Every structure is written in C-alpha cells, then in structure tokens.
Amino acid sequence: MVNWKEYIHSDPAVLLGKPVIIGTRISVELILELLAEGWTNEMIIESYPHITPEHIKAVFAYTKDSVENDRFFPIQQ
C-alpha cells in the first residue's frame, strides 16, 4: 500500500487546512468528488497533469486511514 504521508499533507495556509496533494492546491476532497462523479484515473491525470497514479492511490490510503477507527451508526430514514 502507498504511504499517503509521502503525497498528502495539510497546511492551515492552504485551502484552510484541507488535506491536499503535496506541492499543489488539489484537495483529497476534489479527487474523491471527481471519482464519485465517474471520472477515471486517466481523466483526472489528463486534466491535472501534476497528479500521478501514486497520488490517486495515496488519496485512497488516506481515506482508508481516516475512516478506519471511526464508528458508524445507521441512519434511520
């Protein structure tokens, strides 16, 4: 698995501290949003040339670590 700490960081002076790809203002949130909208890795890399396949893997690793110890409760509708 990719060590996301090599690719992602948070700085209060950049995007209000949201986690971003190091050296960019491209947030983890944006990458996840694009993937959720159906973009492929190739589409993201083509549209954002600073992004590599390793960056996208790091986004998934970061997300996995972020939710790993959280507790989730069913939403009643």
Biopython code that builds the backbone (N, CA, C, O; Angstrom):
import numpy as np
from Bio.PDB.StructureBuilder import StructureBuilder

atoms = [
    (1, "MET", "N", (0.843, -1.177, 0.000)),
    (1, "MET", "CA", (0.000, 0.000, 0.000)),
    (1, "MET", "C", (0.891, 1.244, 0.000)),
    (1, "MET", "O", (1.973, 1.249, 0.588)),
    (2, "VAL", "N", (0.430, 2.264, -0.650)),
    (2, "VAL", "CA", (1.148, 3.532, -0.737)),
    (2, "VAL", "C", (1.130, 4.219, 0.631)),
    (2, "VAL", "O", (0.109, 4.212, 1.319)),
    (3, "ASN", "N", (2.250, 4.805, 1.017)),
    (3, "ASN", "CA", (2.309, 5.609, 2.227)),
    (3, "ASN", "C", (1.793, 7.004, 1.884)),
    (3, "ASN", "O", (2.519, 7.815, 1.309)),
    (4, "TRP", "N", (0.556, 7.277, 2.234)),
    (4, "TRP", "CA", (-0.073, 8.532, 1.833)),
    (4, "TRP", "C", (0.654, 9.749, 2.383)),
    (4, "TRP", "O", (0.544, 10.831, 1.806)),
    (5, "LYS", "N", (1.390, 9.611, 3.472)),
    (5, "LYS", "CA", (2.101, 10.744, 4.074)),
    (5, "LYS", "C", (3.201, 11.285, 3.165)),
    (5, "LYS", "O", (3.677, 12.402, 3.367)),
    (6, "GLU", "N", (3.600, 10.516, 2.184)),
    (6, "GLU", "CA", (4.590, 10.982, 1.214)),
    (6, "GLU", "C", (3.947, 11.849, 0.130)),
    (6, "GLU", "O", (4.654, 12.525, -0.618)),
    (7, "TYR", "N", (2.626, 11.836, 0.038)),
    (7, "TYR", "CA", (1.919, 12.501, -1.054)),
    (7, "TYR", "C", (0.893, 13.539, -0.616)),
    (7, "TYR", "O", (0.518, 14.408, -1.402)),
    (8, "ILE", "N", (0.437, 13.456, 0.632)),
    (8, "ILE", "CA", (-0.663, 14.297, 1.103)),
    (8, "ILE", "C", (-0.259, 14.984, 2.400)),
    (8, "ILE", "O", (0.360, 14.377, 3.275)),
    (9, "HIS", "N", (-0.617, 16.256, 2.509)),
    (9, "HIS", "CA", (-0.390, 16.960, 3.764)),
    (9, "HIS", "C", (-1.467, 18.014, 3.967)),
    (9, "HIS", "O", (-2.280, 18.282, 3.082)),
    (10, "SER", "N", (-1.449, 18.590, 5.131)),
    (10, "SER", "CA", (-2.405, 19.626, 5.479)),
    (10, "SER", "C", (-1.638, 20.822, 6.015)),
    (10, "SER", "O", (-0.755, 20.680, 6.861)),
    (11, "ASP", "N", (-1.982, 22.006, 5.513)),
    (11, "ASP", "CA", (-1.334, 23.249, 5.924)),
    (11, "ASP", "C", (-2.428, 24.286, 6.104)),
    (11, "ASP", "O", (-3.174, 24.554, 5.162)),
    (12, "PRO", "N", (-2.545, 24.875, 7.281)),
    (12, "PRO", "CA", (-3.607, 25.860, 7.505)),
    (12, "PRO", "C", (-3.585, 27.022, 6.507)),
    (12, "PRO", "O", (-4.605, 27.683, 6.310)),
    (13, "ALA", "N", (-2.447, 27.274, 5.884)),
    (13, "ALA", "CA", (-2.339, 28.374, 4.917)),
    (13, "ALA", "C", (-2.795, 27.971, 3.517)),
    (13, "ALA", "O", (-2.868, 28.815, 2.624)),
    (14, "VAL", "N", (-3.104, 26.681, 3.316)),
    (14, "VAL", "CA", (-3.528, 26.190, 2.001)),
    (14, "VAL", "C", (-4.915, 25.575, 2.134)),
    (14, "VAL", "O", (-5.105, 24.621, 2.889)),
    (15, "LEU", "N", (-5.867, 26.113, 1.413)),
    (15, "LEU", "CA", (-7.257, 25.616, 1.405)),
    (15, "LEU", "C", (-7.808, 25.400, 2.812)),
    (15, "LEU", "O", (-8.495, 24.415, 3.082)),
    (16, "LEU", "N", (-7.493, 26.343, 3.706)),
    (16, "LEU", "CA", (-7.990, 26.293, 5.087)),
    (16, "LEU", "C", (-7.626, 25.012, 5.817)),
    (16, "LEU", "O", (-8.346, 24.577, 6.716)),
    (17, "GLY", "N", (-6.504, 24.404, 5.431)),
    (17, "GLY", "CA", (-6.034, 23.214, 6.121)),
    (17, "GLY", "C", (-6.576, 21.902, 5.600)),
    (17, "GLY", "O", (-6.299, 20.848, 6.173)),
    (18, "LYS", "N", (-7.351, 21.947, 4.512)),
    (18, "LYS", "CA", (-7.842, 20.693, 3.943)),
    (18, "LYS", "C", (-6.648, 19.869, 3.462)),
    (18, "LYS", "O", (-5.651, 20.443, 3.024)),
    (19, "PRO", "N", (-6.723, 18.550, 3.532)),
    (19, "PRO", "CA", (-5.622, 17.730, 3.012)),
    (19, "PRO", "C", (-5.521, 17.887, 1.495)),
    (19, "PRO", "O", (-6.514, 17.791, 0.775)),
    (20, "VAL", "N", (-4.294, 18.133, 1.030)),
    (20, "VAL", "CA", (-4.033, 18.344, -0.395)),
    (20, "VAL", "C", (-2.861, 17.490, -0.840)),
    (20, "VAL", "O", (-2.069, 17.012, -0.027)),
    (21, "ILE", "N", (-2.767, 17.307, -2.161)),
    (21, "ILE", "CA", (-1.603, 16.662, -2.756)),
    (21, "ILE", "C", (-0.424, 17.604, -2.547)),
    (21, "ILE", "O", (-0.517, 18.784, -2.884)),
    (22, "ILE", "N", (0.659, 17.118, -2.009)),
    (22, "ILE", "CA", (1.835, 17.941, -1.722)),
    (22, "ILE", "C", (2.279, 18.666, -2.993)),
    (22, "ILE", "O", (2.375, 18.080, -4.071)),
    (23, "GLY", "N", (2.544, 19.958, -2.823)),
    (23, "GLY", "CA", (3.007, 20.782, -3.938)),
    (23, "GLY", "C", (1.907, 21.313, -4.829)),
    (23, "GLY", "O", (2.181, 21.945, -5.850)),
    (24, "THR", "N", (0.649, 21.059, -4.449)),
    (24, "THR", "CA", (-0.486, 21.527, -5.243)),
    (24, "THR", "C", (-1.540, 22.117, -4.308)),
    (24, "THR", "O", (-1.404, 22.089, -3.085)),
    (25, "ARG", "N", (-2.575, 22.643, -4.915)),
    (25, "ARG", "CA", (-3.766, 23.058, -4.174)),
    (25, "ARG", "C", (-4.925, 22.118, -4.524)),
    (25, "ARG", "O", (-6.093, 22.486, -4.401)),
    (26, "ILE", "N", (-4.589, 20.914, -4.956)),
    (26, "ILE", "CA", (-5.589, 19.921, -5.324)),
    (26, "ILE", "C", (-5.899, 19.088, -4.080)),
    (26, "ILE", "O", (-5.042, 18.378, -3.553)),
    (27, "SER", "N", (-7.139, 19.197, -3.633)),
    (27, "SER", "CA", (-7.513, 18.546, -2.373)),
    (27, "SER", "C", (-7.900, 17.079, -2.570)),
    (27, "SER", "O", (-8.309, 16.648, -3.648)),
    (28, "VAL", "N", (-7.751, 16.346, -1.483)),
    (28, "VAL", "CA", (-8.229, 14.961, -1.437)),
    (28, "VAL", "C", (-9.719, 14.949, -1.750)),
    (28, "VAL", "O", (-10.207, 14.085, -2.478)),
    (29, "GLU", "N", (-10.423, 15.907, -1.198)),
    (29, "GLU", "CA", (-11.866, 16.021, -1.421)),
    (29, "GLU", "C", (-12.193, 16.142, -2.910)),
    (29, "GLU", "O", (-13.126, 15.494, -3.385)),
    (30, "LEU", "N", (-11.446, 16.955, -3.652)),
    (30, "LEU", "CA", (-11.692, 17.119, -5.084)),
    (30, "LEU", "C", (-11.488, 15.801, -5.824)),
    (30, "LEU", "O", (-12.308, 15.425, -6.662)),
    (31, "ILE", "N", (-10.411, 15.108, -5.521)),
    (31, "ILE", "CA", (-10.140, 13.828, -6.199)),
    (31, "ILE", "C", (-11.275, 12.842, -5.922)),
    (31, "ILE", "O", (-11.755, 12.174, -6.838)),
    (32, "LEU", "N", (-11.704, 12.750, -4.666)),
    (32, "LEU", "CA", (-12.805, 11.837, -4.332)),
    (32, "LEU", "C", (-14.101, 12.250, -5.022)),
    (32, "LEU", "O", (-14.865, 11.402, -5.481)),
    (33, "GLU", "N", (-14.340, 13.546, -5.090)),
    (33, "GLU", "CA", (-15.543, 14.044, -5.769)),
    (33, "GLU", "C", (-15.538, 13.677, -7.248)),
    (33, "GLU", "O", (-16.552, 13.236, -7.788)),
    (34, "LEU", "N", (-14.394, 13.861, -7.898)),
    (34, "LEU", "CA", (-14.300, 13.519, -9.319)),
    (34, "LEU", "C", (-14.527, 12.027, -9.535)),
    (34, "LEU", "O", (-15.241, 11.632, -10.457)),
    (35, "LEU", "N", (-13.924, 11.203, -8.692)),
    (35, "LEU", "CA", (-14.119, 9.751, -8.816)),
    (35, "LEU", "C", (-15.577, 9.372, -8.576)),
    (35, "LEU", "O", (-16.116, 8.504, -9.263)),
    (36, "ALA", "N", (-16.215, 10.021, -7.603)),
    (36, "ALA", "CA", (-17.627, 9.743, -7.318)),
    (36, "ALA", "C", (-18.525, 10.144, -8.478)),
    (36, "ALA", "O", (-19.588, 9.556, -8.680)),
    (37, "GLU", "N", (-18.092, 11.154, -9.247)),
    (37, "GLU", "CA", (-18.866, 11.596, -10.411)),
    (37, "GLU", "C", (-18.605, 10.731, -11.639)),
    (37, "GLU", "O", (-19.192, 10.958, -12.696)),
    (38, "GLY", "N", (-17.722, 9.736, -11.502)),
    (38, "GLY", "CA", (-17.490, 8.815, -12.601)),
    (38, "GLY", "C", (-16.224, 9.060, -13.396)),
    (38, "GLY", "O", (-15.980, 8.375, -14.389)),
    (39, "TRP", "N", (-15.413, 10.021, -12.980)),
    (39, "TRP", "CA", (-14.144, 10.241, -13.674)),
    (39, "TRP", "C", (-13.248, 9.027, -13.469)),
    (39, "TRP", "O", (-13.277, 8.395, -12.413)),
    (40, "THR", "N", (-12.460, 8.711, -14.475)),
    (40, "THR", "CA", (-11.472, 7.645, -14.348)),
    (40, "THR", "C", (-10.156, 8.256, -13.878)),
    (40, "THR", "O", (-9.974, 9.473, -13.920)),
    (41, "ASN", "N", (-9.246, 7.404, -13.433)),
    (41, "ASN", "CA", (-7.912, 7.877, -13.062)),
    (41, "ASN", "C", (-7.269, 8.605, -14.233)),
    (41, "ASN", "O", (-6.624, 9.638, -14.054)),
    (42, "GLU", "N", (-7.445, 8.068, -15.419)),
    (42, "GLU", "CA", (-6.841, 8.654, -16.615)),
    (42, "GLU", "C", (-7.394, 10.046, -16.881)),
    (42, "GLU", "O", (-6.647, 10.942, -17.274)),
    (43, "MET", "N", (-8.694, 10.239, -16.673)),
    (43, "MET", "CA", (-9.306, 11.553, -16.888)),
    (43, "MET", "C", (-8.734, 12.573, -15.894)),
    (43, "MET", "O", (-8.457, 13.717, -16.256)),
    (44, "ILE", "N", (-8.564, 12.144, -14.646)),
    (44, "ILE", "CA", (-8.010, 13.039, -13.629)),
    (44, "ILE", "C", (-6.581, 13.418, -13.981)),
    (44, "ILE", "O", (-6.218, 14.592, -13.917)),
    (45, "ILE", "N", (-5.773, 12.443, -14.348)),
    (45, "ILE", "CA", (-4.371, 12.692, -14.681)),
    (45, "ILE", "C", (-4.254, 13.591, -15.912)),
    (45, "ILE", "O", (-3.374, 14.450, -15.975)),
    (46, "GLU", "N", (-5.128, 13.396, -16.873)),
    (46, "GLU", "CA", (-5.113, 14.236, -18.077)),
    (46, "GLU", "C", (-5.510, 15.679, -17.747)),
    (46, "GLU", "O", (-4.928, 16.622, -18.283)),
    (47, "SER", "N", (-6.495, 15.849, -16.870)),
    (47, "SER", "CA", (-6.975, 17.183, -16.526)),
    (47, "SER", "C", (-6.074, 17.894, -15.519)),
    (47, "SER", "O", (-6.021, 19.123, -15.486)),
    (48, "TYR", "N", (-5.378, 17.130, -14.713)),
    (48, "TYR", "CA", (-4.487, 17.677, -13.684)),
    (48, "TYR", "C", (-3.115, 17.028, -13.840)),
    (48, "TYR", "O", (-2.817, 16.046, -13.161)),
    (49, "PRO", "N", (-2.282, 17.562, -14.720)),
    (49, "PRO", "CA", (-1.005, 16.919, -15.064)),
    (49, "PRO", "C", (-0.050, 16.702, -13.893)),
    (49, "PRO", "O", (0.868, 15.888, -13.994)),
    (50, "HIS", "N", (-0.246, 17.410, -12.791)),
    (50, "HIS", "CA", (0.625, 17.210, -11.632)),
    (50, "HIS", "C", (0.260, 15.938, -10.854)),
    (50, "HIS", "O", (1.025, 15.486, -10.002)),
    (51, "ILE", "N", (-0.896, 15.375, -11.151)),
    (51, "ILE", "CA", (-1.368, 14.181, -10.452)),
    (51, "ILE", "C", (-0.848, 12.930, -11.153)),
    (51, "ILE", "O", (-0.856, 12.835, -12.381)),
    (52, "THR", "N", (-0.398, 11.979, -10.347)),
    (52, "THR", "CA", (0.095, 10.700, -10.860)),
    (52, "THR", "C", (-0.785, 9.576, -10.315)),
    (52, "THR", "O", (-1.582, 9.803, -9.405)),
    (53, "PRO", "N", (-0.650, 8.379, -10.855)),
    (53, "PRO", "CA", (-1.405, 7.257, -10.283)),
    (53, "PRO", "C", (-1.100, 7.047, -8.790)),
    (53, "PRO", "O", (-1.976, 6.636, -8.029)),
    (54, "GLU", "N", (0.138, 7.330, -8.381)),
    (54, "GLU", "CA", (0.503, 7.173, -6.971)),
    (54, "GLU", "C", (-0.263, 8.169, -6.094)),
    (54, "GLU", "O", (-0.641, 7.849, -4.967)),
    (55, "HIS", "N", (-0.489, 9.378, -6.619)),
    (55, "HIS", "CA", (-1.271, 10.356, -5.868)),
    (55, "HIS", "C", (-2.691, 9.838, -5.631)),
    (55, "HIS", "O", (-3.234, 9.979, -4.535)),
    (56, "ILE", "N", (-3.277, 9.251, -6.643)),
    (56, "ILE", "CA", (-4.644, 8.747, -6.508)),
    (56, "ILE", "C", (-4.680, 7.580, -5.531)),
    (56, "ILE", "O", (-5.613, 7.473, -4.735)),
    (57, "LYS", "N", (-3.688, 6.712, -5.576)),
    (57, "LYS", "CA", (-3.603, 5.630, -4.584)),
    (57, "LYS", "C", (-3.456, 6.199, -3.183)),
    (57, "LYS", "O", (-4.036, 5.677, -2.230)),
    (58, "ALA", "N", (-2.679, 7.271, -3.058)),
    (58, "ALA", "CA", (-2.488, 7.906, -1.754)),
    (58, "ALA", "C", (-3.796, 8.479, -1.224)),
    (58, "ALA", "O", (-4.046, 8.437, -0.019)),
    (59, "VAL", "N", (-4.633, 9.014, -2.110)),
    (59, "VAL", "CA", (-5.944, 9.520, -1.697)),
    (59, "VAL", "C", (-6.761, 8.384, -1.079)),
    (59, "VAL", "O", (-7.397, 8.575, -0.042)),
    (60, "PHE", "N", (-6.750, 7.226, -1.696)),
    (60, "PHE", "CA", (-7.485, 6.080, -1.146)),
    (60, "PHE", "C", (-6.881, 5.619, 0.180)),
    (60, "PHE", "O", (-7.617, 5.294, 1.111)),
    (61, "ALA", "N", (-5.564, 5.587, 0.276)),
    (61, "ALA", "CA", (-4.908, 5.174, 1.521)),
    (61, "ALA", "C", (-5.219, 6.158, 2.642)),
    (61, "ALA", "O", (-5.473, 5.754, 3.777)),
    (62, "TYR", "N", (-5.198, 7.455, 2.319)),
    (62, "TYR", "CA", (-5.534, 8.486, 3.309)),
    (62, "TYR", "C", (-6.980, 8.307, 3.777)),
    (62, "TYR", "O", (-7.260, 8.357, 4.974)),
    (63, "THR", "N", (-7.881, 8.102, 2.841)),
    (63, "THR", "CA", (-9.293, 7.933, 3.177)),
    (63, "THR", "C", (-9.498, 6.695, 4.042)),
    (63, "THR", "O", (-10.252, 6.727, 5.015)),
    (64, "LYS", "N", (-8.832, 5.619, 3.686)),
    (64, "LYS", "CA", (-8.928, 4.382, 4.472)),
    (64, "LYS", "C", (-8.462, 4.621, 5.898)),
    (64, "LYS", "O", (-9.135, 4.214, 6.845)),
    (65, "ASP", "N", (-7.319, 5.276, 6.065)),
    (65, "ASP", "CA", (-6.816, 5.556, 7.403)),
    (65, "ASP", "C", (-7.736, 6.504, 8.161)),
    (65, "ASP", "O", (-7.867, 6.395, 9.381)),
    (66, "SER", "N", (-8.365, 7.420, 7.462)),
    (66, "SER", "CA", (-9.249, 8.394, 8.099)),
    (66, "SER", "C", (-10.507, 7.753, 8.673)),
    (66, "SER", "O", (-11.014, 8.193, 9.705)),
    (67, "VAL", "N", (-11.007, 6.729, 8.016)),
    (67, "VAL", "CA", (-12.254, 6.107, 8.481)),
    (67, "VAL", "C", (-12.029, 4.800, 9.240)),
    (67, "VAL", "O", (-12.973, 4.228, 9.784)),
    (68, "GLU", "N", (-10.824, 4.343, 9.277)),
    (68, "GLU", "CA", (-10.538, 3.034, 9.866)),
    (68, "GLU", "C", (-11.005, 2.898, 11.311)),
    (68, "GLU", "O", (-11.553, 1.861, 11.683)),
    (69, "ASN", "N", (-10.805, 3.903, 12.113)),
    (69, "ASN", "CA", (-11.148, 3.800, 13.531)),
    (69, "ASN", "C", (-12.411, 4.560, 13.908)),
    (69, "ASN", "O", (-12.762, 4.644, 15.085)),
    (70, "ASP", "N", (-13.090, 5.109, 12.916)),
    (70, "ASP", "CA", (-14.340, 5.803, 13.194)),
    (70, "ASP", "C", (-15.454, 4.792, 13.428)),
    (70, "ASP", "O", (-15.409, 3.667, 12.932)),
    (71, "ARG", "N", (-16.442, 5.211, 14.183)),
    (71, "ARG", "CA", (-17.627, 4.387, 14.381)),
    (71, "ARG", "C", (-18.735, 4.952, 13.516)),
    (71, "ARG", "O", (-18.895, 6.166, 13.388)),
    (72, "PHE", "N", (-19.482, 4.062, 12.937)),
    (72, "PHE", "CA", (-20.584, 4.474, 12.075)),
    (72, "PHE", "C", (-21.880, 3.919, 12.630)),
    (72, "PHE", "O", (-21.953, 2.781, 13.092)),
    (73, "PHE", "N", (-22.879, 4.746, 12.571)),
    (73, "PHE", "CA", (-24.181, 4.358, 13.073)),
    (73, "PHE", "C", (-25.187, 4.427, 11.944)),
    (73, "PHE", "O", (-25.121, 5.330, 11.110)),
    (74, "PRO", "N", (-26.110, 3.494, 11.904)),
    (74, "PRO", "CA", (-27.099, 3.507, 10.827)),
    (74, "PRO", "C", (-27.920, 4.786, 10.848)),
    (74, "PRO", "O", (-28.276, 5.304, 11.907)),
    (75, "ILE", "N", (-28.206, 5.269, 9.675)),
    (75, "ILE", "CA", (-29.060, 6.449, 9.527)),
    (75, "ILE", "C", (-30.480, 5.948, 9.342)),
    (75, "ILE", "O", (-30.764, 5.180, 8.423)),
    (76, "GLN", "N", (-31.346, 6.378, 10.200)),
    (76, "GLN", "CA", (-32.737, 5.964, 10.082)),
    (76, "GLN", "C", (-33.473, 6.966, 9.223)),
    (76, "GLN", "O", (-33.385, 8.177, 9.423)),
    (77, "GLN", "N", (-34.199, 6.430, 8.261)),
    (77, "GLN", "CA", (-34.939, 7.304, 7.347)),
    (77, "GLN", "C", (-36.411, 7.188, 7.571)),
    (77, "GLN", "O", (-37.193, 7.852, 6.890)),
]
sb = StructureBuilder()
sb.init_structure("model")
sb.init_model(0)
sb.init_chain("A")
sb.init_seg("    ")
for serial, (resi, resn, name, xyz) in enumerate(atoms, 1):
    if name == "N":
        sb.init_residue(resn, " ", resi, " ")
    sb.init_atom(name, np.array(xyz, "f"), 0.0, 1.0, " ", f" {name:<3s}", serial, name[0])
structure = sb.get_structure()
